[in-house]
Amino acid sequence: MTIVTLKVLLVDDYLEDRKTYRRYLLQDKQHTYNILEAETGEQALLLCRQQFPDVIVMDYLLPDMDGLEFLDNLKTQFSQTNIPVIILTNRGNEQIAVQAMKSGAADYLVKKNTTPVSLHLAIQNVLEKTLLSKQLEESEQRFQATFNQAAVGIAHVGPDGQWLLVNQKLCDIVGYTSEELNSLTFQDITHPDDLNRDLEYVRQMLAGEIQTYSMEKRYIRKDKTHVWIDLTVSLVRFSSGEPKYFISVIQDITACKQAQEALQQAHLELERRVQERTTELQQANEKLQITLEELQVTEEELRQQNEELATSRQTIELERQRYQDLFEFAPDGYLVTDTKGNIQEANHAAATLLSIQQQYLIGKPLFIFIAEQERRAFRTRFAHLQEMQYWEVNLKPSSEEPFPAILAVSSLYDHKNQQVGWRWLVRDITIRKRMEQRLQAAHNELEKRVEERTAELSRTNTLLQQKNELLQTIFDHVPVMLMLFDPNGQIKWVNREWETVLGWRMEDIQGRDLLVEFYPDPDYRQYVLDFIATADRRWGDFKTRIRDGTVLDTTWADVRLSDGSYIGIGQNISERKQIEEALRRSEEQRRLVQDLTHTAFWDWDIITDKVIWNDNHYYLLGLKPNEVKPSYQGWRDRVHPEDIDRVERAVKHALDTQSEYEAEYRVIHSDDSHHWLMAWGRGLYDESGQAVRMLGMMFDISDGKQAQEKVREQAALLDVATDAIFVRDLEHRILYWNRGAERMYAWQAAEVLGRNCREFCTSKYHHL
């Protein structure tokens, strides 16, 4: 067993007591002692300046000063807070000993009760306490270095959102100093569009519903610019379970967002170039592929950085005492070297990657694990190493083949801000390299397919011209007015129904402001312009003067296109307006019109669930008036099973959003015949916004549906085309999918109709 020699300073003006303590110390079989003696405080301080002892045993009352004064001098001269001093007091002076403990003394003994054993134990306790204090200080320094020098933003945030502790990287991201951030909350710098989602995650975490969350959001920097960040948050609680503070790990992903925007611009550029000049398709595709490759690399790096963020978050959560475990079991290899590149620390992952046990890594130069053909270049780069760099190298494990890896290296500083070494992250990128090779192969295949497709484009143009003529024929025969006009109201195109109803031909309106012709009154014309500006697809009724001077009742809805132009959809509703006017004259006439137009009216009291139907409502459901008692369930039983869920969702949406209800659906009569109905409705609400009643109307649109079926039959002619043809709406939902598309994409029409075209079509066809 190794015997440790300890240096002990005995301070007492009474010689006999010093001899007694010396004798006690010499009885210790586990230690040997180098014993120094002093009679006064000044003598003791002089000895400490010459060589500071491991333990000081001193009498509280000395000739020149008392114990408290000695402790103050010791702290002042040696800048120590935990002082290895044992105070000796006489019986009855325990209160003084307590004051000495508060001043920094490590322990105290009552002289009369002091024995060899108690003195040995007191010295041992002081030594252990001093050692623990030193280890804690070193651990604190490592934690502060990790926190302040992390490559990502890290912060402690109070349950109310107050910034409690932030590192420099976070300050760099948001442009505030740590003092400025500590006077703010995270709500103050979160973009308003992202705040509610963030607060909902916070609520769930405080309620114990989730343990952690991650999200992408925007911070508002001090200079009012926006920065995109990836946020990962966990919660630290008191032992009682009450929330203590959040740990937030923040990474700046603005570059990734910009890369995504660059990709979108590349897509638009590709679409334009394909449409204008098919001969440049090869070059445009190469540019797009390069952008895709860059984005995929960025996404992969982001995924890897997210893994590092998770590791950093765990480091903060477990705080200082768990730092070593996190370092040891991180999924990536981590090394710490001195400034010459000699390994000082290595985790388990690094040892696994290099195929050598951890203890044998310590002290070895990092250079020996670089593939031999790259060592000279590695040494050159290491000699000019900067603050933060990323390298791709081939690592050569012991007795194994080299593998590609990425090294992320940053400086390591001590508490005096002096560089003491380098931190290395080692990641095996073999899989990524294989993916890059596969991507190159896919790129080559895409080029081949583009060349083949280019040869077909000239043949396809002729067929597309024929199909456009077919669609023009459909537009000319649809029984509604259609027109295309720019934001200034200049008409670019109209269909035949528009010319027939309004009396103007397309060749007659060039250079004319038709809004003045249609709406001579300036105030009324401004009302029409305001309605067009909303372009929310609502129908609006207007008094329109046609070419012969007659004023018609018309109804219009406008749809804004992506280029800023509008499509106007209109109908001549003069007859309907005349009927409505007649309805206003008398209740009897109203009932007569209902019978003539077969319009059903209903009134639903949501609170009592009482329903009122007019006679036409019974007829449209295939019932006789008063054959059954009006009820919501009675109507529901008649709705086609394939339509009922969609219709009930539309009713609920209208009531929840206080908007108009509109739906088309089928009903089944007693004779099993199917009939199409169009329904409108609007809710009535109390002062609190709660729906209490709903009024509505419906009428039979079976004839219109049959007309639509005829149009679909005409569209079926497109199925004879050998090329893929499909039509989508503004929300990218597929409305039409011909057999050529089925053959090209191997998806049946029944499988894709109503679904998003992005699920089935490559990015270059998204514009179709």
Summary of the structure (lengths in Angstrom):
residues: 768
radius of gyration: 41.9
end to end distance: 84.9
largest distance: 132.6
contacts: 2169
relative contact order: 0.04
helix: 49%
strand: 26%
